[in-house]
């Protein structure tokens, strides 16, 4: 990966991962004003612009580098809204939110292996999980993201989505069921 140009395909592979983090990082005030896909696209363009500055060698280092770019873009965007008197100043610092969402996503895979092959497998699983979450129907993806990655309770998710807690629980249950099917051993996707 790095300056030899091999990072191009890897960058595209990380798009679903960044999408999940962007969705999880936008609070309710910014979510209505900002499309996570736009933020991810801007992060991808920025990453391509400075790809020669990436010095890591692993997928984990590349993911961390991309997270930093995404967090910077989210923070800059939030500052822009604050300058425009849109009261984004009450939001939790976005770099912290991106890191927290990433840690929750990685914890979901909770394999405490420390060998290089186990870390590589966990990183590959993380990318597959993010891609599977990205393929979920919008309502399921939003409920799961708010509940699992933002760490909100069912009542809070229900309030943000304008649904009952029972409806949100059903969305989360269907989302988890779909993810289990998508990520079952032997499934190439």
Secondary structure, 3 states (H helix, E strand, C coil): CCCCCCHHHHHHHCHHHHHHHHHHHCCHHHHCCCCHHHHHHHHHHHHHHCHHHCCCCCHHHHHHHHHHHHHHHHHHHHHHHHHCCCCHHHCCCHHHHHHHHHHHHHHHCCCCCCCHHHHHHHHHHHHHHHHHHHHCCHHHHHHHHHHHHCCCCHHHHHHHHCCCHHHHHHHHHHHHHHHHHHCCCCCCC
